[in-house]
Amino acid sequence: MSRLATGPLVSPHPILNTLPGLYQDDDFLQRFLAAIDEIMAPVFTVLDGGFEAHLDPELTPADFLPWLGSWLGIVFEESWPEERRRQLLARAADLYRWRGTVRGLAESIELFTDEVPEILESGGVTFSLTPGGAIPGVPQGQILIRLQTNDPAIIDRVDRMVTITKPAHLHHQVQGS
């Protein structure tokens, strides 16, 4: 059920009651402050009645999920179901901890597409046993992400996500099956 269907709320802290008695009898102030109380009643209800629940991805109302996501810089896809949005918010701290790593990239893609990607990377640290010799590996870092889909929309979305989450100096490529 939507919170919009709960009907009008009564402010637990009417502003008119805080004014000196001289002003409480003024008809205009009574009507004006009643309108402000009506606007502020939902705010007081949320703050007094469980603001902590609005910060929990599992408990917050569905229409608060984008607001909560905005605190973390998360923009949801329109097509995502509510459960996926909640799951992403619940795992956001862990995903940020692993951001820029293969593990973080794989977990993000899996949350994003519901499939486990195959990720091939050029590696991290290299060395040569021969002084002055060529360093093994590829001089330019690369990441190859293989998905089990050929849907160009999904491949494009994953490509955009990888661009944002990978280290900036690495080149990447996203391939479908």
C-alpha positions as CSV (number, residue, x, y, z in Angstrom):
1,M,0.0,0.0,0.0
2,S,1.3,3.4,-0.8
3,R,1.9,6.0,1.8
4,L,-0.2,8.4,-0.4
5,A,-3.3,6.3,0.5
6,T,-3.0,6.8,4.2
7,G,-5.0,10.1,4.2
8,P,-4.3,13.4,5.8
9,L,-1.8,13.4,8.7
10,V,-2.1,15.5,11.8
11,S,1.0,17.3,12.8
12,P,2.3,16.2,16.3
13,H,3.8,19.7,16.7
14,P,1.3,22.3,15.5
15,I,3.0,25.7,14.9
16,L,0.0,27.7,16.1
17,N,0.4,26.3,19.6
18,T,4.0,27.7,19.8
19,L,2.8,31.3,19.2
20,P,1.9,33.8,22.0
21,G,-1.8,33.8,22.8
22,L,-2.2,37.2,21.1
23,Y,-1.5,35.6,17.7
24,Q,-3.4,32.4,18.2
25,D,-6.8,34.1,17.8
26,D,-5.9,35.6,14.4
27,D,-8.0,33.9,11.7
28,F,-5.5,34.4,8.9
29,L,-2.6,33.0,11.0
30,Q,-4.8,30.0,12.0
31,R,-5.5,29.1,8.3
32,F,-2.0,29.9,7.1
33,L,-0.3,27.8,9.8
34,A,-2.8,25.0,9.4
35,A,-1.6,24.7,5.8
36,I,2.0,24.7,6.9
37,D,1.2,22.0,9.5
38,E,-0.4,19.9,6.8
39,I,2.7,20.1,4.7
40,M,5.1,19.4,7.5
41,A,3.0,16.5,9.1
42,P,4.6,13.8,6.9
43,V,8.1,15.1,7.7
44,F,7.5,15.0,11.4
45,T,5.8,11.5,11.0
46,V,8.9,10.2,9.3
47,L,11.4,11.8,11.6
48,D,9.5,10.8,14.8
49,G,8.3,7.4,13.7
50,G,11.3,5.6,12.4
51,F,13.7,7.6,10.3
52,E,16.2,4.8,10.7
53,A,13.9,2.5,8.8
54,H,14.1,4.9,5.8
55,L,17.9,4.4,5.7
56,D,17.7,0.6,5.6
57,P,17.4,-0.7,2.0
58,E,15.3,-3.6,3.2
59,L,12.8,-1.5,5.1
60,T,12.5,1.8,3.3
61,P,9.4,2.4,1.2
62,A,9.9,1.7,-2.5
63,D,9.5,5.3,-3.6
64,F,12.4,6.2,-1.2
65,L,14.9,3.8,-3.0
66,P,16.0,6.4,-5.6
67,W,16.5,9.0,-2.9
68,L,18.6,6.6,-0.8
69,G,20.5,5.6,-3.9
70,S,21.2,9.2,-4.7
71,W,23.2,9.4,-1.4
72,L,25.5,6.8,-2.9
73,G,25.6,8.1,-6.4
74,I,23.5,5.2,-7.7
75,V,21.0,5.7,-10.5
76,F,18.7,2.8,-11.1
77,E,17.7,1.5,-14.5
78,E,14.0,2.1,-15.1
79,S,13.4,-1.6,-15.9
80,W,14.9,-2.9,-12.6
81,P,12.5,-4.5,-10.2
82,E,12.3,-3.2,-6.6
83,E,14.1,-6.3,-5.2
84,R,17.1,-5.7,-7.4
85,R,17.2,-2.0,-6.3
86,R,17.2,-3.0,-2.7
87,Q,19.9,-5.6,-3.3
88,L,22.2,-3.1,-4.9
89,L,21.7,-0.6,-2.1
90,A,22.4,-3.3,0.5
91,R,25.6,-4.3,-1.2
92,A,26.8,-0.8,-2.2
93,A,29.4,-0.5,0.6
94,D,31.0,-3.8,-0.3
95,L,30.9,-3.0,-4.0
96,Y,32.6,0.3,-3.4
97,R,35.3,-1.5,-1.3
98,W,36.1,-3.7,-4.3
99,R,35.7,-1.0,-7.0
100,G,38.4,-1.1,-9.6
101,T,39.2,-4.8,-9.1
102,V,38.1,-7.8,-11.1
103,R,36.0,-9.1,-8.1
104,G,34.2,-5.8,-7.8
105,L,33.6,-5.6,-11.6
106,A,32.3,-9.1,-11.7
107,E,29.9,-8.6,-8.8
108,S,28.7,-5.3,-10.2
109,I,28.0,-6.9,-13.6
110,E,26.3,-9.8,-12.0
111,L,24.0,-7.5,-10.1
112,F,23.5,-5.4,-13.2
113,T,22.7,-8.3,-15.6
114,D,21.9,-11.4,-13.5
115,E,24.7,-13.3,-15.3
116,V,28.2,-14.2,-14.2
117,P,30.7,-12.6,-16.6
118,E,34.0,-14.0,-17.8
119,I,36.7,-11.4,-17.1
120,L,40.2,-11.6,-18.6
121,E,42.7,-8.9,-17.5
122,S,46.3,-8.2,-18.5
123,G,47.5,-8.5,-14.9
124,G,49.0,-6.2,-12.3
125,V,52.6,-6.4,-11.3
126,T,55.3,-7.7,-13.7
127,F,59.0,-8.1,-13.5
128,S,61.9,-9.4,-15.5
129,L,64.7,-11.7,-14.3
130,T,67.1,-10.2,-16.8
131,P,68.4,-6.7,-15.9
132,G,67.4,-4.3,-18.7
133,G,65.4,-7.0,-20.4
134,A,61.9,-6.7,-21.8
135,I,59.1,-6.7,-19.2
136,P,56.7,-9.6,-19.9
137,G,53.0,-9.0,-20.6
138,V,51.2,-6.3,-22.4
139,P,52.5,-2.7,-21.9
140,Q,48.9,-1.3,-22.0
141,G,46.5,-2.7,-19.4
142,Q,43.4,-4.3,-20.8
143,I,40.2,-5.9,-19.6
144,L,38.0,-8.2,-21.7
145,I,34.5,-8.9,-20.4
146,R,32.6,-11.8,-22.0
147,L,28.8,-12.1,-21.5
148,Q,26.4,-14.9,-22.3
149,T,24.1,-12.5,-24.2
150,N,24.0,-10.9,-27.6
151,D,21.5,-8.2,-26.6
152,P,23.1,-5.0,-27.7
153,A,21.2,-3.0,-25.1
154,I,22.7,-5.1,-22.3
155,I,26.2,-5.0,-23.8
156,D,26.0,-1.2,-24.2
157,R,24.8,-0.8,-20.5
158,V,27.6,-3.0,-19.2
159,D,30.1,-1.1,-21.4
160,R,29.0,2.2,-19.8
161,M,29.1,0.7,-16.3
162,V,32.6,-0.7,-16.9
163,T,33.8,2.7,-18.2
164,I,32.7,4.2,-14.9
165,T,34.0,1.6,-12.5
166,K,37.3,0.4,-14.0
167,P,40.6,2.2,-13.4
168,A,40.8,5.1,-15.8
169,H,44.1,4.0,-17.4
170,L,42.8,0.6,-18.5
171,H,41.3,-0.1,-21.9
172,H,38.3,-2.5,-21.9
173,Q,36.1,-4.4,-24.3
174,V,32.7,-6.0,-23.7
175,Q,31.8,-9.0,-25.9
176,G,28.6,-10.9,-26.2
177,S,28.5,-14.7,-26.8
